[in-house]
């Protein structure tokens, strides 16, 4: 019963969207910044931050989940969704003690703590979840967010990279890693690579595409080639390629704080 819950957190200065991956049975999801909708899977809508997503099977045992545990877990999720965070925290703590093989209760405890800015407790909860299931992608990715908030940038990078190792096609991990490289580790070339990889997985996203344009200018990389026309021929040049002298230059999208 590996629980999955989406959560999202914001850097202290303007940045790209941070996103949350899934656990044992992957549910691709992203918590977007206001006015954006980056998707973990092409065309997939993004759930709201902090929304629990699925209930799956234990990663290391074929034993069925006890009915009582499933009911208690469902009640805890309902409390979490309705904002009864203290009650949800107590239920998840009881579940974590009663079912030490299940990572889900610790993941959701970490999400509750992260939302409340209780970063040290969130770090401990996500590490506890990973001790139970090292392949829990949400725990890895959210741990990266916590480590970044604690100023542990090397640890955050390692957590995001573990997420990618677990789910190589999980787009939000590349987005988060790009944010870390761009704004915290001053490695724009690596950030560009991560954002471009994100776009190949998640599909078109105007905001992230704008960040790619800005980074390409910053590192001196050539602009991406336009798509070929029918038959593989380059598209014809626009007859109005030169704007009027008084027209302002096109604005590069500004990186926004996520929700």
N, C-alpha and C positions, 0 to 999 in steps of 0.2 A: 504494500500500500504506500507507494511513493507519491506523496502529495506534491502537486505543482501549484505555485501561485506566482502571479506576475507582480513585479514591483519595479519602481523606477526612482532614480534619485538624481539630483541636480548638482553639477559642479558649482563652486563658489563664484565663478565668473562665466560670461557667455560661452556656451559650448554646444556641441552636438548632443543628440538624444542618447541617453543611456537606456539600455534595454535589458530585458530578462528572458533567458531561455527556459527550457523545460526540463523535467526530470525523466524518470525511467521510460515512460511511454511519451515520447516527445510531443509537446504541443507548442508549436512555434508562435511566439507572441512578443509584441513590442509595446511598451507604454510610451506614446508619442509626446513630444513637446506641444505646447499650445500652437495651433495652426499647422501642425505637421501630422503626417500619418505614416512614418516608416514602417514597413511590414517585414516580419521575419520570414515569411514565405510569399512569393510573388502573388500579388493580388489579395492576400489575406488581410482582413480587417484587424486592427489592433485593439485588444481589450484595454480597459481602463487600469490604471496603476493600482496595485494592491488587490486585484481581483483573483481569488483562488480559481484554479482551472480544472484539474482532474484528480481522480483518485485511481491509482493503478495497483500493480501487484508488487510484493516485496522483491527486491533485487536478488537476494541470496537464498531464497527458499521457495519451494513449490507449495508449501502449506497454504491453505486458503486463509484469507483474512477473517478473524472471528467476527461474527455478526455484531456483537456488542461493540467491538472496536470500530467497525464501520459506522454504526449508529452514532457513537460518541464523536467520531471524526466529522460526520456530517453536521452534527450540532455545533461543533467548534467552528466549522467553515461558515455556517449561518451567522454565528456571532461575529465572526471576522468581517463578513460582508455588511452586516448591519451596523458596524461601528462599536460593538460591545467588546472593545479590545481587551479589557481586564478579564472578562469572563472567558474570552477566546484564549488568552494567554494561559489561564489556569487549566483549561481543558487540554491544550496542547502539551503543557508540562506533564499532566497526568498520563497522557498517551505516550509521551516520550519515555516515561519511567516504566510504564506497563508493557510496552512493546519495543524493546531495545533494538530490534532488527529494522525498524521502520524509520526512514529518513524524513518522511513528510512532516511529522510534528515539529522536528527541529528546524526544517526549512521555513515553516510558517511562523515559528517563534522568531527566527531571524528577520523575516519580513516585517513582523510587528515591531520589533526593536528598531529596525532601520527606519521605518516610517516615523517612529517617535524620537529619532536622532540618538538612540541609545547604542552607539556604535560599538563599544567594547562588548556589550552583551550580544549584539548582532553577529559580531565576528566569532564569538564563542559558539553561538548556535549554528552558524553555517559550517564551522569546523566540525562540530559534533555530527551534523548531517553527513558530511563528507567521510567521517570515520565510519559511518554506517553504510554509506554508498558513495564511493569515490567518483562514480560516473554520473552523479546527479548534476546535471548541467545548470539548473537554477542555482543550486548552492554554490557552485564554482563561480558563476557569473556575478551573483549578488555579493559573494565574498570579495570579488574584485572591486565592486562599487564601494563596499565598506572600507577596504584597504586604501583605496584612493582617498576617501574622505578622512581617513586617519593619517594621510600623508605618507603611506607606505607604498610608494609607486612601483618599486620592483616587485613587491608581493602582489599588487594589483595586476601588473603585466602577466605574472606567472599564472594567476587565477584565470584571466581571460584566455590565455593560451591553453590552459587545461580544458576550458570549455570548448575551444575549437578542436582540440584533440579528441574530445568525447563526441562532438557533433560537428564535423568539418563543414557541413552545409548550413550551419545555424547562423544566419545573417547578423543578428544583434551583437554577437560576440565581436565581430569585425568592426562594427560601428563603435562599440565601447572602447575597443583597443585603439581605434583611430583617434578618438577623443583624447585618450591618455597620451598617445604619442604627440598629438598636435599641441595640446594645451599644457601638459605637465612635464613631458620629457623632452620637449623641443626637438623632435625628430620629424620634420614635415614630410620627408620622403616616405618614411614608414607609414605615417598617417595617411598619405595619399594612396598608398597601396591598399591599406585596410578599407578606406572608403570606397575605392574602386571595386574591391572584392565584394563589399556589401552590396553595391549596386548590381553587380552581376547576379547575385543571389536573390535580392529582394525586389528587383525590378526598378522601374523609374521612380525617382523621388527627387523633386525639384530642389528641395533644400539641400540635400546631401550632394546633388549634382553641382549646386552652386559652391559648396565647400571644395569640391574637387577642382572646379575652375580656379578658385582662389589659390589653392595649394599648387596647382600646376604653374601658375604665374610665379609663385613664391620660389619654387625650386627650379624654375627655368625649363620645365618639361613642355614639349610641344602639345598643342591642343589636340584633343581627340579628333580623329578623322571623321567627317560626316558619313552617314550610311550611304552605301552605293545605291544607285538607281536601278531600274529594271535591267536585267541582263548583265549586271555587274559593272555598268558604266557609272562614273561619278555623276552626281546630280548636277544639273545646270546651275550656273552662277545666278544669283539673284540680280535682277536689273536695278534694284535699288540698294546696292551694297553699301553706298556711301551715304550716311545720314546727313541731314542739313547741318550747317556749321553751328547753328545755335542750339542744336539738340544736345541734351546732357548725355554722358556715357551711360550705358546700361549698368544698373546697380547690382553689385554682388550680394547675394543673400547674406544677412547677418546671422551669426550663430546665436541661437536663442537658448534661454534656460529651459530645461524640460520641466514638466509638471511635477 
